[in-house]
Amino acid sequence: MNHFEAFLSAMKADAALVHRPENLRWIAGYTGEGCLFIAKDARIILTDSRYTEQARRESPEWGLEEVSGERSYPALIARLASDHGARQVHVETDYLTYDGYKKLEEALASVELVPMDGIPEELREIKDEAELESIRKAAAIASDAFMNILPSIHAGMTEKQVQRVLEFEMLELGSGIGQMRALSPSLPLFALAAFLAGWGGLSVQFQTAAVLGETELSLRRHRIGRLLSGILSALLALLLGRLFLWN
């Protein structure tokens, strides 16, 4: 049973509206803005034109309703509830604003709005193997990132400075050079890896900026030097790679 089917089975009303971003992602795999309309015979993403392509790409099995000035969220939801015969609709009363709830209440005058009562959150407590693997990977990235920046943490740094450096290190390990391990080896990738190692990556640049920001040393000269280091490393990697690895 997938996440959508699990939620559908746990629903107590005729339909449900899901607005909380983490629940949108868990149920539909959708990471944009908007909400979900779910009924026994319907699973529809409501969003505006900025996210329609993203919704189609991330959730191809879901229907899509585009919101606009003439087609507001409450109006579309009211039509969907009528089309699917929903007399009771779950809403996330612990997430919606008061104004948002009142607009829904006015648009769905003949429909009873009932609290979601944490149905998605309870289902999300039980992790499947893919989620467990993602948690393990995230924990490993956070641990490695902290160990990497530990030598650069010094007395006088603020929590914000450490946070900024740590966040960029985690980004680099999660979506930067760390991701190159899964790629097939080739001479261009070998040179790219050498450039990134020589340049230092974004995390190193921000670590250095945090340290040099309170000194008279030139950050511009440092950046130029790191860039030249990256270029020379890439050229050397191309030369040695062609001679010994891809000859």
C-alpha positions, 0 to 999 in steps of 0.5 A: 500500500502506497502513501496515498492509499494508506491515507485514503483508507484512514480517511473518515470523511467523504473527502480531504483537503491537505495544505501542510507542505510535508503532507503534500510531499508524503501523500502525493510526492509534490513539493510545490505550493497549493493543496490536495483534494482527495476523495474516494474517486479523486486525487487532485493537486490545486496550484497556480501557474508557477507550479503546474509543470512541477506538479505534472512532473512530480505527481504524474498520476494526479489530476491538476486544477490551476488556480487563477484570479477568476478560479480561487482556491475556495471556489475550485474546492467547492466545485470539486466537493460538489462534483464528488458528492462530498458532504464532509471534508477533512481540513487541517485546522491546526495548519490553516489560518483563521481567515483561510478557514473562514473562506472555505467555510463560506464557499462550502456552505452546504459541506461540513468541515471536520478536523483532520485530527492528525491522520497524515502525521500518524501515518508518517510515524511508520517509515518505509524502507525508502524513508529509513534510507533517506534518514540514514543518508541525511544523518550521515551527511550531517555528521560528515559535514560537522566533522568537516567544519570542526577545524574551522570553528573558533572562538568568537564565531557566532551561532549564525556563522557556524550555521551558515558554514554547516548548511553549505557544507551539508548542501555540498555533500548532499548535492555537490561533489558528493553526488559525483560518486554515483556517476560513471568515471570519465576524463571530463568528470575527473577534471571537474572533480579536480577543479572542485577540489582545487577551488574548495567548493562553496562551503570552503568559500563561506567558511573563509568569508566568515573568518576573513570578514573580521580581519583586514585580509583581502577576500577578493584575492583569496577567491581569485587564488582559489579559482586559479588553484581549481583551474590548474588542478583541472588542467593537471588532471586532464593531462595526467588522466589522458596520459595514464587513465584514458590513453 
